[in-house]
Amino acid sequence: MFKFDNSFLESVGLADLPEDQKGAFLEYAQDQLEIRIGEAMSQNLSDEQLDEFERIIDNEPDTINSLLGSYGDYHNDEVYQTLKTNTGTQDDDPNLLSDYVTAKWLDQNCPQYQQIIRDSLAALQQEIGEQKDAILSAE
């Protein structure tokens, strides 16, 4: 998972952004990335897939449980184990289950998801970098 932090600001030439503006700018950048990823993904998904994904993101219990059931022995799935280790959560933690279902769903329904993230992030970084002088002078 990509982090929007001081390293991101440095990568786009905004390390000198005033401290009181950094948080808001990082939130803006993250929102922009999420919008771009969503738009790119939606071009490759049907309306039914988009509806199902929205239910997953909203943590709709029936959808999460239904998909968990379709994934079989998820406790032994490599994706589940990796998420569990990375998050430090216990088995069947609701957030872990939601993250697992999201990851599995994306792998099955939008296999180009990781490339979409990389491309969207690179484009956002380039655009911000090109506008860094205007951003810094807008203090």
Backbone as a printed PyTorch tensor [residue, N CA C, xyz], in Angstrom:
tensor([[[  0.8430,  -1.1800,   0.0000],
         [  0.0000,   0.0000,   0.0000],
         [  0.8850,   1.2390,   0.0000]],

        [[  0.5840,   2.1830,  -0.8480],
         [  1.3400,   3.4140,  -0.9640],
         [  0.9640,   4.3550,   0.1760]],

        [[  1.9640,   5.0440,   0.7120],
         [  1.7140,   5.9960,   1.7960],
         [  1.9010,   7.4160,   1.2960]],

        [[  0.9420,   8.2360,   1.6420],
         [  1.0470,   9.6580,   1.3580],
         [  1.6350,  10.3060,   2.6020]],

        [[  2.9290,  10.6340,   2.5120],
         [  3.6440,  11.1860,   3.6510],
         [  4.7120,  12.1420,   3.1420]],

        [[  5.6450,  12.5090,   4.0140],
         [  6.6970,  13.4470,   3.6180],
         [  7.5330,  12.9220,   2.4590]],

        [[  7.7070,  11.5990,   2.3670],
         [  8.4580,  11.0200,   1.2460],
         [  7.7510,  11.3060,  -0.0750]],

        [[  6.4320,  11.2270,  -0.0640],
         [  5.6700,  11.5520,  -1.2710],
         [  5.8920,  13.0150,  -1.6370]],

        [[  5.8020,  13.8970,  -0.6390],
         [  6.0020,  15.3210,  -0.9130],
         [  7.3930,  15.5780,  -1.4880]],

        [[  8.3920,  14.9070,  -0.9710],
         [  9.7540,  15.0450,  -1.4980],
         [  9.8250,  14.5710,  -2.9430]],

        [[  9.1300,  13.4600,  -3.2390],
         [  9.1990,  12.8840,  -4.5890],
         [  8.5900,  13.7920,  -5.6480]],

        [[  7.6980,  14.6870,  -5.2430],
         [  7.0600,  15.5950,  -6.2020],
         [  7.5660,  17.0250,  -6.0580]],

        [[  8.6250,  17.2070,  -5.2530],
         [  9.2320,  18.5240,  -5.1200],
         [  8.5360,  19.4590,  -4.1610]],

        [[  7.7430,  18.9060,  -3.2360],
         [  7.0030,  19.7490,  -2.2990],
         [  7.4540,  19.5760,  -0.8480]],

        [[  8.7120,  19.2250,  -0.6680],
         [  9.2210,  19.0560,   0.6880],
         [  9.1540,  20.3630,   1.4720]],

        [[  9.2020,  21.4980,   0.7710],
         [  9.1850,  22.7980,   1.4370],
         [  7.7790,  23.3570,   1.6530]],

        [[  6.7770,  22.5700,   1.3850],
         [  5.4050,  23.0120,   1.6360],
         [  5.2630,  23.3120,   3.1270]],

        [[  4.6430,  24.4290,   3.4920],
         [  4.4910,  24.7500,   4.9160],
         [  3.8050,  23.6130,   5.6820]],

        [[  4.2750,  23.3880,   6.8840],
         [  3.7660,  22.2890,   7.7180],
         [  2.2550,  22.3210,   7.8460]],

        [[  1.6790,  23.5080,   7.9900],
         [  0.2360,  23.6080,   8.1920],
         [ -0.5680,  23.2750,   6.9320]],

        [[  0.1180,  23.1120,   5.8000],
         [ -0.5600,  22.7710,   4.5500],
         [ -0.3150,  21.3310,   4.1140]],

        [[  0.6640,  20.6850,   4.7210],
         [  1.0330,  19.3390,   4.2900],
         [ -0.0980,  18.3420,   4.4470]],

        [[ -0.7360,  18.3170,   5.5840],
         [ -1.8030,  17.3440,   5.8370],
         [ -2.9290,  17.4590,   4.8290]],

        [[ -3.3750,  18.6730,   4.5980],
         [ -4.4750,  18.8950,   3.6550],
         [ -4.0580,  18.5020,   2.2400]],

        [[ -2.8160,  18.8280,   1.8680],
         [ -2.3630,  18.4800,   0.5240],
         [ -2.2450,  16.9720,   0.3560]],

        [[ -1.7180,  16.2940,   1.3630],
         [ -1.5910,  14.8350,   1.2830],
         [ -2.9690,  14.1780,   1.1880]],

        [[ -3.9290,  14.7040,   1.9180],
         [ -5.2960,  14.1760,   1.8400],
         [ -5.8780,  14.4050,   0.4480]],

        [[ -5.6480,  15.5870,  -0.0960],
         [ -6.1020,  15.8980,  -1.4500],
         [ -5.4850,  14.9340,  -2.4680]],

        [[ -4.1720,  14.7080,  -2.3460],
         [ -3.4850,  13.8240,  -3.2880],
         [ -4.0270,  12.4030,  -3.1930]],

        [[ -4.2670,  11.9350,  -1.9810],
         [ -4.8140,  10.5920,  -1.8070],
         [ -6.2120,  10.4920,  -2.4060]],

        [[ -7.0320,  11.5070,  -2.1750],
         [ -8.3790,  11.5240,  -2.7630],
         [ -8.3080,  11.4870,  -4.2810]],

        [[ -7.3990,  12.2700,  -4.8440],
         [ -7.2540,  12.2990,  -6.2970],
         [ -6.8330,  10.9380,  -6.8430]],

        [[ -5.9190,  10.2780,  -6.1490],
         [ -5.4880,   8.9510,  -6.5950],
         [ -6.6530,   7.9730,  -6.5490]],

        [[ -7.4270,   7.9900,  -5.4730],
         [ -8.5700,   7.0810,  -5.3630],
         [ -9.5890,   7.3280,  -6.4680]],

        [[ -9.8320,   8.5750,  -6.7940],
         [-10.7680,   8.9110,  -7.8770],
         [-10.2520,   8.3740,  -9.2090]],

        [[ -8.9930,   8.5900,  -9.4670],
         [ -8.4080,   8.1450, -10.7370],
         [ -8.4340,   6.6210, -10.8590]],

        [[ -8.1110,   5.9460,  -9.7740],
         [ -8.1420,   4.4830,  -9.7890],
         [ -9.5670,   4.0040, -10.0220]],

        [[-10.5090,   4.5980,  -9.3250],
         [-11.9140,   4.2200,  -9.4970],
         [-12.4090,   4.4250, -10.9160]],

        [[-12.0410,   5.5550, -11.5040],
         [-12.4550,   5.8360, -12.8840],
         [-11.8340,   4.8340, -13.8540]],

        [[-10.5680,   4.5390, -13.6720],
         [ -9.8980,   3.5920, -14.5680],
         [-10.4830,   2.1900, -14.4170]],

        [[-10.7440,   1.7860, -13.1770],
         [-11.3290,   0.4630, -12.9490],
         [-12.7160,   0.3540, -13.5560]],

        [[-13.5100,   1.3950, -13.4020],
         [-14.9000,   1.3330, -13.8510],
         [-15.0080,   1.1390, -15.3590]],

        [[-13.9670,   1.5110, -16.1010],
         [-13.9880,   1.3230, -17.5460],
         [-13.9230,  -0.1450, -17.9340]],

        [[-13.4290,  -0.9780, -17.0250],
         [-13.2280,  -2.3910, -17.3290],
         [-14.2330,  -3.3150, -16.6330]],

        [[-15.1840,  -2.7420, -15.9070],
         [-16.1310,  -3.5590, -15.1480],
         [-17.5600,  -3.3290, -15.6110]],

        [[-18.3650,  -4.3670, -15.4880],
         [-19.7870,  -4.2450, -15.8190],
         [-20.5110,  -3.5320, -14.6810]],

        [[-21.7410,  -3.1250, -14.9410],
         [-22.5470,  -2.4890, -13.8920],
         [-22.7460,  -3.4320, -12.7090]],

        [[-22.9330,  -4.7170, -12.9910],
         [-23.1200,  -5.6990, -11.9170],
         [-21.8610,  -5.8160, -11.0600]],

        [[-20.7090,  -5.8230, -11.7250],
         [-19.4440,  -5.8940, -10.9880],
         [-19.2340,  -4.6360, -10.1480]],

        [[-19.5620,  -3.4940, -10.7000],
         [-19.4200,  -2.2490,  -9.9490],
         [-20.3290,  -2.2370,  -8.7230]],

        [[-21.5620,  -2.7330,  -8.9000],
         [-22.4880,  -2.8120,  -7.7650],
         [-21.9550,  -3.7460,  -6.6870]],

        [[-21.4430,  -4.8910,  -7.1010],
         [-20.9040,  -5.8470,  -6.1300],
         [-19.6850,  -5.2590,  -5.4170]],

        [[-18.8070,  -4.6070,  -6.1610],
         [-17.6280,  -4.0180,  -5.5450],
         [-18.0220,  -2.9260,  -4.5450]],

        [[-19.0180,  -2.1460,  -4.8790],
         [-19.4950,  -1.1160,  -3.9450],
         [-20.0010,  -1.7500,  -2.6500]],

        [[-20.6950,  -2.8690,  -2.7620],
         [-21.1750,  -3.5710,  -1.5570],
         [-20.0000,  -4.0980,  -0.7350]],

        [[-18.9410,  -4.5270,  -1.4010],
         [-17.7470,  -4.9950,  -0.6940],
         [-17.1040,  -3.8240,   0.0470]],

        [[-16.9210,  -2.7170,  -0.6380],
         [-16.2980,  -1.5360,  -0.0380],
         [-17.1420,  -1.0180,   1.1300]],

        [[-18.4450,  -1.1400,   1.0210],
         [-19.3410,  -0.7180,   2.1090],
         [-19.4270,  -1.7460,   3.2290]],

        [[-18.6480,  -2.8220,   3.1160],
         [-18.6260,  -3.9000,   4.1180],
         [-20.0100,  -4.4860,   4.3920]],

        [[-20.7620,  -4.6730,   3.3380],
         [-22.0890,  -5.2700,   3.4660],
         [-21.9160,  -6.7380,   3.8820]],

        [[-22.3640,  -7.0970,   5.0870],
         [-22.0880,  -8.4360,   5.6300],
         [-22.5340,  -9.5900,   4.7300]],

        [[-23.7050,  -9.4890,   4.1150],
         [-24.1770, -10.5810,   3.2580],
         [-23.2310, -10.8020,   2.0740]],

        [[-22.7660,  -9.7290,   1.4950],
         [-21.8590,  -9.8350,   0.3520],
         [-20.5150, -10.4080,   0.7900]],

        [[-19.9700,  -9.8840,   1.8840],
         [-18.6810, -10.3670,   2.3940],
         [-18.7770, -11.8530,   2.7090]],

        [[-19.8050, -12.2430,   3.4400],
         [-19.9500, -13.6450,   3.8350],
         [-20.1750, -14.5580,   2.6350]],

        [[-20.9560, -14.0950,   1.6810],
         [-21.2090, -14.8960,   0.4780],
         [-19.9120, -15.1360,  -0.2900]],

        [[-19.1400, -14.0820,  -0.4590],
         [-17.8850, -14.2320,  -1.1840],
         [-16.8820, -15.0700,  -0.4000]],

        [[-16.8320, -14.9020,   0.9120],
         [-15.9430, -15.7390,   1.7220],
         [-16.2700, -17.2130,   1.5010]],

        [[-17.5570, -17.5330,   1.4830],
         [-17.9850, -18.9080,   1.2570],
         [-17.5570, -19.4320,  -0.1000]],

        [[-17.5140, -18.5480,  -1.0830],
         [-17.1370, -18.9850,  -2.4230],
         [-15.6220, -19.1600,  -2.5670]],

        [[-14.8460, -18.6140,  -1.6300],
         [-13.3930, -18.7230,  -1.7080],
         [-12.8620, -19.9680,  -1.0010]],

        [[-13.7360, -20.7610,  -0.4110],
         [-13.3030, -22.0160,   0.2130],
         [-12.5350, -21.7880,   1.4960]],

        [[-11.4740, -22.5520,   1.6880],
         [-10.6870, -22.5090,   2.9160],
         [ -9.7710, -21.2900,   2.9020]],

        [[-10.3710, -20.1280,   3.1240],
         [ -9.5990, -18.8880,   3.0130],
         [ -8.5280, -18.7540,   4.0910]],

        [[ -8.7090, -19.4170,   5.2340],
         [ -7.7060, -19.3250,   6.3040],
         [ -6.3140, -19.7760,   5.8360]],

        [[ -6.2740, -20.6760,   4.8810],
         [ -5.0030, -21.1870,   4.3790],
         [ -4.5760, -20.5460,   3.0610]],

        [[ -5.3340, -19.5840,   2.6070],
         [ -5.0100, -18.8780,   1.3680],
         [ -3.8110, -17.9480,   1.6130]],

        [[ -2.9020, -17.9180,   0.6600],
         [ -1.6990, -17.0850,   0.7820],
         [ -2.0400, -15.6070,   0.9550]],

        [[ -3.0530, -15.1420,   0.2310],
         [ -3.4600, -13.7340,   0.3300],
         [ -3.9460, -13.4340,   1.7460]],

        [[ -4.7640, -14.3210,   2.2880],
         [ -5.2870, -14.1480,   3.6520],
         [ -4.1470, -14.1140,   4.6550]],

        [[ -3.2280, -15.0590,   4.5360],
         [ -2.1100, -15.1430,   5.4710],
         [ -1.2200, -13.8990,   5.3800]],

        [[ -0.9890, -13.4130,   4.1730],
         [ -0.1720, -12.2110,   3.9930],
         [ -0.8440, -11.0040,   4.6250]],

        [[ -2.1300, -10.8400,   4.3720],
         [ -2.8650,  -9.7190,   4.9640],
         [ -2.8620,  -9.8060,   6.4840]],

        [[ -3.0720, -10.9970,   6.9920],
         [ -3.0910, -11.2080,   8.4400],
         [ -1.7440, -10.8210,   9.0520]],

        [[ -0.6790, -11.2490,   8.4260],
         [  0.6640, -10.9370,   8.9170],
         [  0.9470,  -9.4380,   8.8270]],

        [[  0.6160,  -8.8420,   7.6920],
         [  0.9040,  -7.4170,   7.4790],
         [  0.0980,  -6.4980,   8.3880]],

        [[ -1.1090,  -6.9110,   8.7410],
         [ -1.9590,  -6.0650,   9.5750],
         [ -1.8610,  -6.4040,  11.0500]],

        [[ -1.3240,  -7.5870,  11.3480],
         [ -1.2100,  -8.0000,  12.7470],
         [ -2.5460,  -8.2740,  13.4040]],

        [[ -3.5560,  -8.6110,  12.6040],
         [ -4.8880,  -8.8800,  13.1570],
         [ -5.0790, -10.3660,  13.4150]],

        [[ -6.1100, -10.6570,  14.1530],
         [ -6.4590, -12.0330,  14.4880],
         [ -7.3390, -12.6270,  13.3910]],

        [[ -7.3870, -13.9640,  13.3500],
         [ -8.2690, -14.6500,  12.4060],
         [ -9.6860, -14.1100,  12.5080]],

        [[-10.3040, -13.9560,  11.3640],
         [-11.7040, -13.5640,  11.2390],
         [-12.0200, -12.1740,  11.7780]],

        [[-11.0080, -11.3230,  11.9320],
         [-11.2440,  -9.9170,  12.2550],
         [-12.0470,  -9.3350,  11.0840]],

        [[-13.1160,  -8.5890,  11.3420],
         [-13.9460,  -8.0700,  10.2480],
         [-13.1650,  -7.2530,   9.2120]],

        [[-12.1990,  -6.4670,   9.6630],
         [-11.4020,  -5.6820,   8.7090],
         [-10.5080,  -6.5810,   7.8590]],

        [[ -9.9660,  -7.6110,   8.4670],
         [ -9.1420,  -8.5690,   7.7310],
         [ -9.9840,  -9.2870,   6.6830]],

        [[-11.1720,  -9.7110,   7.0740],
         [-12.0560, -10.4010,   6.1290],
         [-12.4430,  -9.4870,   4.9690]],

        [[-12.7440,  -8.2460,   5.2720],
         [-13.1070,  -7.2850,   4.2300],
         [-11.9290,  -7.0450,   3.2880]],

        [[-10.7340,  -6.8690,   3.8530],
         [ -9.5510,  -6.6650,   3.0180],
         [ -9.2690,  -7.8840,   2.1490]],

        [[ -9.4560,  -9.0650,   2.7140],
         [ -9.2320, -10.3020,   1.9750],
         [-10.2150, -10.4120,   0.8100]],

        [[-11.4810, -10.2000,   1.0960],
         [-12.5000, -10.2870,   0.0410],
         [-12.2110,  -9.2520,  -1.0470]],

        [[-11.8310,  -8.0550,  -0.6470],
         [-11.5130,  -7.0130,  -1.6210],
         [-10.3530,  -7.4600,  -2.5180]],

        [[ -9.2980,  -7.9600,  -1.9020],
         [ -8.1210,  -8.4030,  -2.6720],
         [ -8.4730,  -9.5400,  -3.6290]],

        [[ -9.2060, -10.5270,  -3.1390],
         [ -9.5790, -11.6660,  -3.9830],
         [-10.4960, -11.2250,  -5.1220]],

        [[-11.4420, -10.3710,  -4.7890],
         [-12.3970,  -9.9010,  -5.7940],
         [-11.6480,  -9.1520,  -6.9000]],

        [[-10.7310,  -8.2790,  -6.5010],
         [ -9.9750,  -7.5220,  -7.4960],
         [ -9.1250,  -8.4400,  -8.3500]],

        [[ -8.5020,  -9.4480,  -7.7410],
         [ -7.6970, -10.3980,  -8.5180],
         [ -8.5410, -11.0990,  -9.5710]],

        [[ -9.7760, -11.4180,  -9.2240],
         [-10.6410, -12.1610, -10.1450],
         [-11.3330, -11.2660, -11.1650]],

        [[-11.7210, -10.0700, -10.7580],
         [-12.5530,  -9.2280, -11.6100],
         [-11.8160,  -8.0690, -12.2870]],

        [[-10.6700,  -7.7370, -11.7580],
         [ -9.9080,  -6.6190, -12.3160],
         [ -8.4200,  -6.9230, -12.1740]],

        [[ -7.9510,  -7.9580, -12.9030],
         [ -6.5660,  -8.3990, -12.7310],
         [ -5.5220,  -7.3210, -13.0380]],

        [[ -5.8900,  -6.3060, -13.7540],
         [ -4.9710,  -5.2170, -14.0790],
         [ -4.9630,  -4.1370, -12.9930]],

        [[ -5.5780,  -4.3980, -11.8600],
         [ -5.7050,  -3.4310, -10.7800],
         [ -4.3560,  -2.8490, -10.3470]],

        [[ -3.3590,  -3.6780, -10.1300],
         [ -2.0510,  -3.1830,  -9.6910],
         [ -1.4310,  -2.2510, -10.7300]],

        [[ -1.5980,  -2.5690, -11.9950],
         [ -1.0790,  -1.6900, -13.0470],
         [ -1.8450,  -0.3750, -13.0710]],

        [[ -3.1380,  -0.4280, -12.8490],
         [ -3.9380,   0.7960, -12.7760],
         [ -3.4230,   1.6820, -11.6510]],

        [[ -3.1230,   1.0830, -10.5070],
         [ -2.5980,   1.8540,  -9.3770],
         [ -1.2650,   2.5020,  -9.7600]],

        [[ -0.3640,   1.7100, -10.3110],
         [  0.9560,   2.2470, -10.6890],
         [  0.8340,   3.3850, -11.7030]],

        [[  0.0090,   3.1790, -12.7260],
         [ -0.1480,   4.2000, -13.7600],
         [ -0.7920,   5.4650, -13.2050]],

        [[ -1.8140,   5.2900, -12.3780],
         [ -2.5110,   6.4450, -11.7970],
         [ -1.5930,   7.2250, -10.8700]],

        [[ -0.8160,   6.5200, -10.0660],
         [  0.1150,   7.1800,  -9.1560],
         [  1.1980,   7.9240,  -9.9280]],

        [[  1.7440,   7.2910, -10.9490],
         [  2.7920,   7.9380, -11.7480],
         [  2.2610,   9.2090, -12.4180]],

        [[  1.0610,   9.1500, -12.9560],
         [  0.4760,  10.3210, -13.6090],
         [  0.2220,  11.4380, -12.5940]],

        [[ -0.2790,  11.0790, -11.4200],
         [ -0.5320,  12.0730, -10.3850],
         [  0.7760,  12.7270,  -9.9290]],

        [[  1.8010,  11.9120,  -9.7020],
         [  3.0940,  12.4560,  -9.2840],
         [  3.6650,  13.3960, -10.3470]],

        [[  3.5400,  13.0080, -11.5980],
         [  4.0500,  13.8540, -12.6770],
         [  3.3000,  15.1850, -12.7140]],

        [[  1.9780,  15.1350, -12.6260],
         [  1.1770,  16.3630, -12.6840],
         [  1.4900,  17.2810, -11.5150]],

        [[  1.6070,  16.7140, -10.3150],
         [  1.9310,  17.5360,  -9.1530],
         [  3.3320,  18.1160,  -9.3050]],

        [[  4.2730,  17.2950,  -9.7480],
         [  5.6340,  17.7790,  -9.9570],
         [  5.6920,  18.9350, -10.9410]],

        [[  4.8910,  18.8510, -12.0000],
         [  4.8630,  19.9180, -13.0020],
         [  4.2500,  21.1970, -12.4440]],

        [[  3.4040,  21.0740, -11.4250],
         [  2.7200,  22.2320, -10.8390],
         [  3.3300,  22.6820,  -9.5100]],

        [[  4.4560,  22.0830,  -9.1180],
         [  5.0200,  22.3400,  -7.7840],
         [  5.2990,  23.8110,  -7.5380]],

        [[  5.8080,  24.5270,  -8.5320],
         [  6.1120,  25.9430,  -8.3190],
         [  4.8410,  26.7440,  -8.0390]],

        [[  3.7820,  26.4480,  -8.7900],
         [  2.5190,  27.1360,  -8.5670],
         [  1.9250,  26.7760,  -7.2090]],

        [[  2.0790,  25.5300,  -6.8090],
         [  1.5620,  25.0850,  -5.5170],
         [  2.3160,  25.7830,  -4.3880]],

        [[  3.6340,  25.8160,  -4.4990],
         [  4.4400,  26.4500,  -3.4460],
         [  4.2380,  27.9550,  -3.3880]],

        [[  3.9690,  28.5890,  -4.5070],
         [  3.7790,  30.0470,  -4.5020],
         [  2.3760,  30.4420,  -4.0750]],

        [[  1.4790,  29.4870,  -3.9680],
         [  0.0830,  29.7810,  -3.5810],
         [ -0.0860,  29.8990,  -2.0820]],

        [[  1.0020,  29.8130,  -1.3300],
         [  0.9290,  29.8980,   0.1330],
         [  0.1110,  31.0730,   0.4760]]])
